Amino acid sequence: MNGHVQDVDLNDMVAKYRPVVSFKVRKSLGSQTPDWEDVVNEIITQVIEKVRKGEFRGESSIGTFIYTVTSRRIVDFIRQKTRVLKGGPEPSPWPDPSEDAESRERAEIVAGAVQQLKPKFKEVLNLYYYQELSREEVAARLGISPRRVSERLNYAQKLLRKMVKK
Amino acid sequence: MRECLFEDQIDDYLLNRLEGDKKGRFEEHYFNCSSCFTKLKERDELVSAIKAKGAWLFAREPQPEPKGWAAALGRMTNWLTPRQWAAAAVSAAVILFAVFGALPLLRNQSPQFTLSDNEVVRGRSLSLISPLIDVKAVPAYFEWAKLDNASEYKISIYNGELLWTATTVDTRIAIPEDVKLKIVAGQRYAWQVRAFSANGTLVAVSSRVRFQVVPGN
């Protein structure tokens, strides 16, 4: 993803980095925050303007440059939110309290695949990702080595990848 | 085979185990490494699905060593008197009630706004107590958990759009009769509470919890 100012094609840059910026914004603000897509659009617009004005001089990679712009905008957004007063306007309601339809559908598919795994793989996913035990704790619980835990996790993910892509 | 050293940090990042500079370096890295970003997105889908569906996915796990269980059960039958059995049954009922009563509160956690690892700006969520999911009648009161740093709460009820909103200093509120009439059986509603400090700053937001009045009750 490295690039310098003379190499930057704006269309390619937006196509490549919009998903990365979206991911970071959703992780930082939560996908329940109704404004997250607006924040992403603002960041992309800011990046394009900065590149056009020559503010990206190739001193770092374009990825690092966009990461810096993204982080700063997220901090600004949070600061603005903390200044929201009780007399402020009611935020517009959003259709679902959790996720958008596409994410829910995707979660259903992945969960369906997990459900089909053998108990020993489901068990390790349960303890490690759902109950958030460390590898060592999972190993102690199952009476296997931490290395074996990693192997089971990797193999479970490999199986899921195949099942979800079918 | 690992292609990148940062790959080992994907789980730690998604499970919020990376702190400070390490987290920043990892984030900067996935802005620069398309391979790690692809793997991060894929793993995030898995972790999100497990977090969202875990209660369903893992509740029906078969218990290991059924023979051991059966044997232990047989031994317990011999050990316990009828009175002890009754006490055990009551304890089990209390535990089940506590576990399943708490489950709806754990779903759909509020957005967590974090400036840095040490500075949580609006990280607290506010737990709603009732109504949750299905109720038999239009609720007379809406109730939520008290927050120490909150001096005022604002409740909002939605039916796709905002139905009613009000402010109170208590942790429960009665809804007016005209609003009660707008809540009809069989239709889904959601409600949310926001908490404000004494100077009017928003300090916590609950998740939007759905409820409906079950028809025919």
Interface residues (C-beta under 8 A of the other chain):
Chain A: M1 N2 K16 Y17 P19 V20 F23 K24 S28 L29 G30 S31 Q32 T33 S61 G63 T64 I66 Y67 T70 S71 V75 I78 R79 K81 T82 R83 V84 L85 K86 G87 E90 P93 P95 P97 S98 E99 S103 R106 A107 E108 V110 A111 V114 Q115 P119 K122 E123 L125 N126 Y128 Y129 Y130 E132 Q157 L160 R161
Chain B: D11 L15 G24 E27 E28 Y30 F31 N32 C33 S34 F37 L40 K41 E42 R43 D44 E45 L46 V47 S48 A49 I50 K51 A52 K53 G54 W56 L57 F58 E61 P62 R107 N108 S110 P111 Q112 F113 T114 L115 V121 R122 E152 K154 S156 Y158 G160 E161 L162 T165 T167 A190 F196 G200 T201 L202 S207 R208 V209 R210
